[in-house]
Amino acid sequence: MTYPHFLGIGVPKAGTTWLYENLRQHPQIWLPPIKEIHYFDRSRRPYLLDSIARNSQQRYLLRRWLKPALSNLAKHPRNLGWHMRFFAGVRTEHWYESLFRPDEGQLTGDITPTYSVLPEYKVAQVAELLPNVKLILILRDPIERIWSHAAMYFSRYGQRGLQAATQTEIAAFIKRPDVLKRSDYVAILDCWHRYFSPEQMYVGVYDKLNASPASFMQDICRFLEIEPIVPTSVMDRVHGRSYPPLPVWAIAQLMPQCRQSIEVLQDGFQ
């Protein structure tokens, strides 16, 4: 059986797409045709059933997955079986294992940034299924991360875009518990460190990725024990999304909730 050798667990809006796009070019790495598998944080039912879901976010995620799937199939028709399993299969352990098909000597991974905020019982399930897995966690200034999260949200799900949203709408979004917990680095690190040793986890910083992507990628390759590569995807071209600068009122509103996470970053990581 082939389960992933490493997980990119987050955090959201901190360079995980950049990580996926570069690692998939590495000859010693095999990554699935679709970036986010969401095995540990979603239900067992097949993804295709989300097309009839009442939840608009579930339907949106399905449409978002279909675009890279169709693009991948146009280039690699032989991947049809993989996509059929991914979208139509019941999401069991066997389904998860069937998604990873590296060649001999290759490592494989699952990069799903929402894993960072799995509840503890789910992290325990990860540890039970993948006791020796390596974890990659990239942290970003927590307030900037929330603002980027807001920009993504207001560009999706029928929203008009962050530029068109009112301050009241934005303030309500950035105070949502599910948004704030993705920037609670103390809770994230405490939870994952209960089940995985420090040697199993690489904690990087988004600012270093931006300032020196080549050095950052060398650190990742060293952690995974593979040959270093020069990154080919540039950060500002991965998504190409632009949004208004972070306003003072948002910083003031978020600072009390994010102070501890800022201190975690200031303590320094690899």
C-alpha positions, 0 to 999 in steps of 0.5 A: 500500500502507498500512503503519502510520505508527507502532508502539507497541512497548511496554513491556508493562504500561506504558499501551499499552492506554490509548494504544490506547483514546485514539488510536482516538478521534482523528479523524486516526487509524485503528487496527485493531479489535483492539489487538495485531497481533503481526505481527513477533513471531509465526509466519506461520501463521493465528491460527485454527490456535492453537485446536488448538495444544498451547501453552495460552498460544497458545490463551488469546491466541486466546480473548482476541482473540475477545472484542473481535472479537465485541464489535466485530462486534456494533457494526460488522458491516461489519468481518466481512471484516477479522476473517476476514482477521485470524484466517484469513489467512496472515501475509504482508506482504500480510496485514499491509498488508491490515489497515490501511484508513485514510481519506484523511488519517488515520494508522494504527498497530500497538500491540503492546507485545511488539515492544519485546523483538524480537531484533535481526534482527527489528528489522532486518526492521521497519526494512526494511519500515517505514524511516520509521515512528515508534515510541512506547515507554513506560517504567515503573519496571522493578520495578513493571512486573514486579510488574504482569506477575506480576499479569497472568500469575497471573490467566490461563492457569489460574492462581488469581490473584496473591493465591493464589500462593505466594512460591515461585511468584511468585519463580520467575516474576519471575526468568524471563528472558523477564520480566526482558528486558521491563524491560531498558531499556538493551538495548531502547533500544540495539537499536532505536536501531541501526536508527531515529534518535532523531527517530523514537522517542518515549520516554515515562514511565508516571509522567507518564501517570498524573500528567498524562494530558492532557499526556502525550497532547499529547506523543504528538499532537505527536510524531505531528504531529496535533491534540491531544486530551483523553484520554477513557479513564482509566488505572485503568479500562482493565483494572480489575485490582487486586493486592497491593502490591509486597513488600519481598522482591520489590524486593530480589530484582529490584533487582540486575537492574533497577538499570540500567533505573532509572538510565535512567528517572532520566536523564529522557525527554520 
